[in-house]
């Protein structure tokens, strides 16, 4: 029984293929702008998660204080 042939080149991922098409269709400046915009989106999401976590911590710290008052 023979083993299946091994492929010498890796199959590109979807994101790699998308970048290749993007490079053919867009100018360099547009690619840079698009990447910068996506980086900004990811950073905004990270900050939003941080805000939610900070809010939860503040509520956890202040809720026992408000519930013990007469």
C-alpha positions, 0 to 999 in steps of 0.5 A: 500500500502506498502513502498518499502523495505529500503536497510541497506547497501549502494551500493558501488560507482564505485571508491570504487569498483575499489579500492577494485579490485586494492587492490586485484591485486596490492601490497601495494607499487604499490598502493601507487605509483599509488596514488602518481602519481595521486596526482602529476597529479592533482597538475600539473593540478592545477599549469597549471590552475594557470599559465593560470590565471596569464597569463590572468591577466598579459595580462589584465594589460599590454594590455591597456598600449601598446594600448595607446602608439603612 
